[in-house]
Amino acid sequence: MAATVAMTVVVTPGPPPSLDLHGELTPAALTAALAALPPCTPTLHRHTDHHHTLTLPPPPYPAGRLGDLLTGAPAAPGPRHPHPHPLPDTGRPPHRPDTALPATALQRAVLLDALTHPGSGLHVEQLHWRWHGPLDHHRFTTAWQHLHDTEAVLRTALARPAAPGDGPRFTVHPHATPELHRHTRSGTDWQTLLRAERTREFDLHRPAALRITVLEEQPHPEPASRVLLTYHQALLDNWSARLLRRALHRAYLADGRPAGRERRPDIRDHLRWTAAQDLHEARRFWSRPTPHPAPATPRPTPAHPAAPPADPTPLGPPPRGHARGHGRTRERLTPYEARRLRRWAADQGASESTALHAAWALQAHHTHPAPGPIGFAAAVSGRGIPLPGADRLPGPLRSAVPLHARIDPAVPLTSLLATLAAQVLDASSYEWVAPAQAAAWTPGHRDGPGDHGDPGDHGLRLPGALIDFEAHAPDGPADDTVPTELAAEGVRTGAAETITAATALPLTITAHHDTGGGLVLTAVHHRTHLTDADAARALARTARLLRTLPDTAEQPVTATVAHALALLTAHPQPAPPPHPAPGHTARTLSVLRAAARTGAGTICLIPAPGAPPGCYDTLAAAYPGPQELTTLRPPADARTVLAALRPALARDEPLLLAGFTGAGDLACEVAERIAAHGWHPPRVAIAAAPATATDRAAALARTLTAAAARATRP
């Protein structure tokens, strides 16, 4: 057991990490603490008798656990918290990468979602297709290397922030090697492989956010393989993946070495273009008065699946009766039904996507009638922006725009369709705006708990349903000969299919046409907010409307919204049994003291294992610093702490994590995950816990003062 030492520790995350040790340090105490952890060769620098700096090897060495041991925690068999997300060791590349460019608001939002939901695989999407015929693996690998050499997005990675308060930035490296894996059918199940790749997190500090997997199938009657692309939406979207697929086929036909230079425009052009846009014009557009302002955010209920949670980031376990993770369900319109819907929509002067938007709004109103408008989000490709060549640009351009529709039974159905179509058309010049920005600027938007209206913090604050009529990148003239040339080599490629990414939203509905001409609807829902049965009912009602809306053309008079609602009434479904609405879990974050000034920063006090509630209540009087002091109700885990820190991260505020002995391991795990997603890692301050509350507050106040001085030291 490590000896108890009168010591406070300030951990500065690396690489390499270092520990500032304030207090009496004995060789026996240091030796005992190091002996309880994996072997390493640290460097100890003595400043004074009571101030030392211990520099550790790069992560994943458990610096937080070492701090706990030095401040008096007993040794344990191993770290209490695993460290699956170590700080990225970016090192020094052989060639200096490009200058780092700030992430767009859309990228920040994706990174925040992924950061605050560890282990959930959020924003990881997949594209796969079959390759019939021989597959020359050398040519295939060489073709992918060519794509990495010519597509800047495949050499892009997060840059390490230079200073506290810096938000995520991206840089393009001069070289990247494709991550390509091969599996055999006898050793790997396809569905298992899909799930494993979706849940395996990306190291976004290393290019590229794309993994290629080839699964060899049985060779009879002909050789066949499945090709799987797994990518992170912080850098790629579905449109991008399909562009890369076609570029791969062209490169494969040219033996992996086609003529041509780097594609332009590229992700750097998009980042610079977005940074140059005038937010005032966008704000003026979204904040203009509308006849039907978006309603205040209601609480979700089983009968209203479109409603977002009242609490944008529910902390703690889900309510009783709710499962964890994401569920998926499907509905399909036959080719005849899909053609009939397309003809009907065209006759109304609308598109299939507008018909889907109207169907969702109608079923939501039918399920939960309300006087206010129905709010939801519509996905857009992001390629409608006035950046030349945006349609040929692989990058994270896909976005969403908030829509709202007041369901008035007396209004002609064509008016509802026209209203929804006009909203999407009007917003087309502002597809680069993050959904949170648009929602926050829309009249009637009301900030939720912990919501500071920051443009970078979107996630669950959008309307709870995202409707995406999947738009594929168009086939250009250069692609017309590719299937024929592949066929000359005995190769046929099947149609590419997308596996929609899970997001922090309660529900996402994606529509796409399959190879048979049918219209496939896929719902991905968060089980914390919707049960599998609720999501299936919502999707089934939407599909029923799409099948039957063309029936309104047979009305002897102009079809109204009432006629469309009657289609749902004619085929009622039993209402789901009541169950506790999510969002009722009390928030675990408490503010002990507000910040003295804007930008002063936030100190999050993390309870140690077994700590009683209120263990930090007396610190507000003992610590004179200007930062906001917050704490969490014990017990706390990484997910809870990260969710609580989300608003501060969205504002790029300086952060400090602190606590008594025992909190260091969890605090360092949180700091490492923050760094892995592009933010500057916060320092971690650990203090011993004397017997009395007054002494404990004084000891921790001294530790926080030392950490603040360390942060400002040149």
URNOR-V22519 format. One record per backbone hydrogen bond with DSSP energy under -1.0 kcal/mol. CO is the residue of the C=O (numbers start at 0). NH is the residue of the N-H. E is the energy in kcal/mol with one decimal. If there is no record, write none. Layout:
co;nh;e
CO;NH;E
CO;NH;E
This chain:
co;nh;e
4;6;-1.8
5;23;-1.2
7;21;-2.9
8;685;-3.8
9;19;-2.8
10;683;-2.5
11;17;-2.1
16;55;-2.7
17;11;-3.0
18;53;-2.9
19;9;-2.0
20;51;-2.2
21;7;-2.4
25;29;-2.1
26;30;-2.7
27;31;-2.4
28;32;-2.1
29;33;-2.4
30;34;-2.1
33;36;-1.5
42;54;-3.2
44;52;-2.7
47;50;-1.1
49;22;-2.1
50;46;-2.5
50;47;-2.0
51;20;-3.5
52;44;-3.0
53;18;-2.8
54;42;-2.6
60;62;-2.1
61;65;-1.8
62;66;-2.1
63;67;-2.2
64;68;-2.3
65;69;-2.4
66;70;-1.6
67;72;-2.9
68;71;-1.1
87;89;-1.2
100;169;-3.1
103;107;-2.6
104;108;-1.9
105;109;-2.0
106;110;-2.7
107;111;-2.5
108;112;-2.1
109;113;-2.4
110;114;-2.7
111;115;-2.3
116;119;-1.8
120;123;-1.0
122;232;-2.7
124;230;-2.6
125;498;-2.7
126;228;-3.2
127;496;-2.9
128;226;-3.0
129;493;-2.7
130;224;-2.1
131;491;-2.4
135;139;-2.6
136;140;-2.5
137;141;-2.6
138;142;-2.5
139;143;-1.9
140;144;-2.2
141;145;-2.2
142;146;-2.0
143;147;-2.3
144;148;-1.8
145;149;-1.6
146;150;-2.4
149;262;-2.0
150;153;-1.4
151;154;-1.9
152;155;-1.0
154;172;-3.2
156;170;-2.7
162;165;-1.9
165;679;-1.1
167;102;-2.3
168;158;-3.0
169;100;-3.2
170;156;-2.4
171;97;-2.7
178;211;-2.8
180;213;-2.7
182;215;-3.0
183;187;-1.2
188;192;-2.5
189;193;-2.4
190;194;-2.2
191;195;-2.5
192;196;-2.4
193;197;-2.0
194;198;-1.9
201;203;-1.0
202;205;-1.9
203;157;-3.3
207;209;-1.7
208;231;-1.8
210;229;-2.4
211;180;-2.5
212;227;-3.0
213;182;-2.8
214;225;-2.5
215;184;-1.4
222;132;-3.4
223;216;-2.6
224;130;-3.4
225;214;-2.6
226;128;-1.8
227;212;-2.6
228;126;-2.3
229;210;-2.7
230;124;-2.3
231;234;-2.0
231;235;-2.1
236;240;-2.3
237;241;-1.9
238;242;-1.8
239;243;-2.5
240;244;-1.9
241;245;-1.9
242;246;-2.1
243;247;-2.4
244;248;-2.0
245;249;-1.9
246;250;-2.3
247;251;-2.7
248;252;-2.0
249;253;-1.2
250;255;-3.2
251;254;-1.5
253;256;-1.8
265;269;-2.0
266;270;-2.6
267;271;-2.4
268;272;-2.6
269;273;-2.7
270;274;-2.2
271;275;-1.3
273;276;-1.4
277;281;-1.4
278;282;-3.0
279;283;-2.3
280;284;-2.0
281;285;-2.4
282;286;-2.1
300;303;-1.7
303;306;-1.8
318;321;-2.0
324;526;-2.6
326;524;-2.3
328;522;-2.9
330;520;-3.2
332;518;-1.7
333;337;-3.0
334;338;-2.5
335;339;-2.4
336;340;-2.3
337;341;-2.3
338;342;-2.5
339;343;-2.3
340;344;-2.8
341;345;-2.1
342;346;-2.1
343;347;-1.3
344;349;-3.0
345;348;-1.5
350;354;-2.0
351;355;-2.2
352;356;-2.2
353;357;-2.5
354;358;-2.4
355;359;-2.3
356;360;-2.3
357;361;-2.6
358;362;-2.4
359;363;-2.3
360;364;-2.1
361;365;-2.6
362;366;-2.1
363;367;-1.9
373;404;-2.0
375;402;-3.4
376;466;-3.0
377;400;-2.6
379;398;-2.4
384;386;-1.9
386;389;-2.0
388;391;-1.7
389;392;-1.4
394;396;-1.6
398;379;-2.5
400;377;-2.8
402;375;-2.1
404;373;-3.0
405;407;-1.1
407;410;-1.9
408;561;-2.1
410;560;-2.5
411;415;-1.2
412;416;-2.1
413;417;-2.5
414;418;-2.5
415;419;-2.1
416;420;-2.5
417;421;-2.4
418;422;-1.7
419;423;-1.7
420;424;-2.4
421;425;-2.9
422;426;-1.6
424;427;-1.3
426;429;-2.0
429;432;-1.6
433;437;-1.9
434;438;-2.7
435;439;-2.8
436;440;-1.9
437;441;-1.1
441;444;-2.1
447;450;-2.3
453;456;-1.5
457;460;-2.2
458;461;-1.2
463;506;-1.6
464;376;-2.6
465;508;-2.9
466;378;-2.7
467;469;-1.0
467;510;-2.8
475;478;-1.9
476;479;-1.3
480;484;-2.4
481;485;-2.6
482;486;-2.3
483;487;-1.6
485;488;-1.2
485;490;-2.2
486;489;-2.0
491;131;-3.3
496;127;-2.3
498;125;-1.6
501;122;-3.2
505;525;-2.4
506;465;-1.9
507;523;-2.7
508;467;-3.3
509;521;-2.8
510;469;-2.6
511;519;-3.1
513;516;-1.8
517;513;-2.2
518;332;-2.9
519;511;-1.9
520;330;-2.3
521;509;-2.9
522;328;-1.9
523;507;-2.1
524;326;-2.4
525;528;-1.7
525;529;-2.2
530;534;-2.2
531;535;-2.3
532;536;-2.2
533;537;-2.4
534;538;-2.3
535;539;-2.5
536;540;-2.6
537;541;-1.9
538;542;-2.6
539;543;-2.4
540;544;-2.0
541;545;-2.0
542;546;-1.9
543;547;-1.8
544;548;-2.8
547;550;-2.1
548;551;-2.0
549;552;-1.4
550;553;-1.8
551;554;-1.6
558;412;-2.3
559;563;-1.4
560;564;-2.5
561;565;-1.9
564;568;-1.8
565;569;-2.0
587;632;-1.8
589;630;-2.4
592;628;-2.3
596;599;-1.6
600;627;-2.5
601;655;-1.6
602;629;-2.8
603;657;-2.3
607;610;-2.3
611;614;-1.2
613;616;-1.4
615;618;-1.7
618;622;-2.7
625;595;-2.8
627;602;-3.2
628;591;-2.4
628;592;-1.5
629;604;-3.1
630;589;-3.1
636;640;-2.3
637;641;-2.7
638;642;-2.3
639;643;-1.9
640;644;-1.8
644;648;-2.4
645;649;-2.6
646;650;-1.3
647;652;-2.3
648;651;-1.3
653;601;-2.5
655;603;-2.5
656;684;-2.8
657;605;-3.1
658;686;-1.9
659;662;-2.3
662;666;-2.3
663;667;-2.5
664;668;-1.8
665;669;-2.2
666;670;-2.3
667;671;-2.5
668;672;-1.8
669;673;-2.2
670;674;-2.1
671;675;-2.0
673;678;-1.6
674;677;-1.7
682;656;-2.7
683;10;-4.4
684;658;-1.6
685;8;-3.1
686;660;-1.6
691;695;-2.3
692;696;-2.4
693;697;-2.1
694;698;-2.6
695;699;-2.4
696;700;-2.3
697;701;-2.1
698;702;-1.8
699;703;-2.6
700;704;-2.3
701;705;-2.2
702;706;-2.4
703;707;-2.5
704;708;-2.2
705;709;-2.3
706;710;-1.8
707;711;-1.2
